[in-house]
Amino acid sequence: MISDQIKIKEIKPALSGYIAESLRLLKRNQFPDEDAVHDIRVLMKKSRAVMKLISAQVDPDFYNREYGAFRDAGRILASWRENSVLRKTLKAVRKSNRELFGRLAGNPRLEEIMRKPEIPAGNDVEGKKKISKLENILRKSSYRIRFYNLNSLNVVRLLQELDKTYINLAELYLSCRNKPKPAKLHTLRKRTKDFLYQLNFFRPLNPPVIKNIEKKLDGIAQNLGKYNDITQIINTLEYQYGNPENPPELDELIAVLKGIQDQYLIKVWPVALNLFRPGQKLQSLLGFKLLII
């Protein structure tokens, strides 16, 4: 059979490994530090990408239950990570705009972003409850996956799912390129990560080419992530263009932030065009011929 001749990374060990590593990071300290929070959230995104990849070959109940578990796990940690990122991003902007930030001193929303705590203190009861809930979600999911048969996954159908991910991503890219709205760009970032994490399983098909594509995808996702961080800062500031009550220094800050966003998009578009050029086929991008797609 053709599928027997196609060798990819095994999916079940990888999925189980994502959960095991998340539990290890979770238990390393009383509360996960900033790096651990980031790493666990990435592992949950990888897990959701895997579930999408195998969705056509597993029971709908299994898919919905595990995908929902990984989504909920990521959401539990979301606020800690986002608060930290926004503050660090704003501090980096301040370094290059100290005079402007001096004129913005006393802005309550700006100061709120700068002082939000990153991770709960050791005596944070609510934080402990969240950690306990997260651990429970992960342990239950690990147990269910352990006894679920994923040994008979058809590689050809997995490739077909990867192709669907690529086609949808290419269409989304073109839409964003013509109308780059923040919400749509955020979706582009998420779908780019899905493709990146799914593609990793197929690296054995053409290692040097696929590794290079993965590097480009990661660069796109990182720049779109930084773009989104700026968007979240602007949203938190509750800025409304044209509001007569806007102080001039606030308008200036937004112009500075928008300029930074422009630089991130400048880095995204040429690389994205190369990967998602209209009419380009997945097998051509990956550098091998596969008639079954």
Buried (B, 14 or more C-beta within 10 A) or exposed (E): EEBEEBEBEEBBEBBBEBBBBBBEBBEEEBBBEBEBBBBBBBBBBBBBBBBBBBBBBBEEEBBEBBBBBBBBBBEBBEEBBBBBBBBEBBEEBBEEBEEBBEBBEEBEEBEEBBEBEBBBEEEBEEBBEBBEEBBEBBEEBBEEBEEBEBEEBBBEBBBBBBBBBBEEBBEBBBBBBEEBEBEEBBBBBBBBBBBBBBBBBBBEBBEEBBEEBBEBBEBBBBBBBBBBBBBBBBEBBEBEEEEEEBEEBBBBBBEBBEEBBEEBBEBBBEBBBEBBEEEBBBBEBBEEEBEEB
